[in-house]
Amino acid sequence: MRVQFERYRIDIFAELYMTLSQLSLVNFKNYASANLFLDANVNIFTGLNGQGKTNVLDAIHYLTGCKSYFNPIDSQNIRHGEDFFVVEGVFDHGDGADKLYCGVKKGAKKVFKKNKTEYERLADHIGKYPSVMISPYDKDLISEGSELRRKFMDGIISQYDHKYLDDLIQYNKVLKQRNSLLKYFWENRRFEPDSLEVWDIQLIDLAERIHEKRRLFVDEFMPLFREHYDAISGGAETVEIRYQSHLGGASFEEVLKESLEKDRRSSYTNVGTHKDDLKFEIGDGHPLKKFGSQGQQKTFLIALKLAQFDAVKQHTGKTPLLLLDDIFDKIDDERVGHLMKLVSDHNFGQIFITDTHSERIAAIFDGISDSVKIFNVIGGEIDEP
């Protein structure tokens, strides 16, 4: 059963389906320059490892999310020996076309424009041209700490709820101020809890709003995630995502008071939504990280991202671009078949995919899409068919 997000759902949208028709790169990662005309359905980038296939998908992610999927330091995405990079793209939609520009220069502020008009805040661009990336790097969601799982959750909600994004930005600013004051107390061997109240009041209000929206998100997200996991795995095992938060029981005001002495000793705020986590479980409540096989973990991650696709689409009414980076390693043929059935049965919109085997990927998409365009990537050069 497909779950509808009635709380936020809008019935009429100006832009339901968008495609990236052109992509231009200058000094981006290993590309001196590239100018691509893209297919509205499926675009496949093939070639050996290390040639730059993934970099094309990352350039698309820049246009949709204002940042790299893989490296948060913008200057490190500039081609070696150069001082800047530019990524440009043209998005076609029902009302015409939009030209997006992203420019990064060493030592300067990142510039992002839509139709030659620069954004005052990059946050204003989030959600306008959504995309979902599935990459081998997603394994860090399972193996690394809670920060990445919070970012995953926040990244989805921020696509459709800009008030949430604003609250998140403000929460981090208040948290930084509170931590600075705690550090000042520690360095000066003094402690004035009354001075923390002005930050506590703001932190409590923001944290409670953030927590409530995260809780609602997980409740709505789980049926979508289970549907995709069962479809890809053939219902082979049960899975669960649990939201863990300090705000799950007592009021956050009480939790902050109980943590005050620990905060004083550590000169850091130890409780709050900045410590929230998502627990990934398989079978009878077992941690996926310890008990999930490599194939099960890969299936879990793909289901997470396809559920992200559904969530963004249902909240915004816009069909995200689907970026599939080398996803066919480490999952068996049966699960590949289930995944491809999902692609053929559902409207995933425009797809961009990388693979080292052109024949394999072409065969997979044969009969699924009306049109497929295959690009061969060799050492930062792209051969366009």
Buried (B, 14 or more C-beta within 10 A) or exposed (E): EEBEBEEEEEEEEEBBBBBBBBBBBBBBBBBEEBEBEBBBBBBBBBBEEEBBBBBBBBBBBBBBBBBBBBEEEBBEBBBEEEEBBBBBBBBBBEEEEBBBBBBBBEEEEBBBBBEEEEBEEBBBBBBBBBBBBBBBBBBEBBEEEBEBBBEBBBBBBBBBBBEBBBBBEBBEEBBEBBBEBBEEBBEEEEBEEEBBEEBBEBBBBBBBBBBEBBBBBBEBBBBBBBBBBBBBBEEEBBBBBEBEBBBEEEEBBEBBEEBBEEBBEBBBBBBBBBBBBBBBBBBEEEEBBEBBEEBBBBBBBBBBBBBBBBBBBBBBBBBBBBBBBBBBEBBEEEBBEBBBEBBEEBEBBBBBBBBBEBEEBBEBBEEBBEEBBBBBBEEBBBEEE
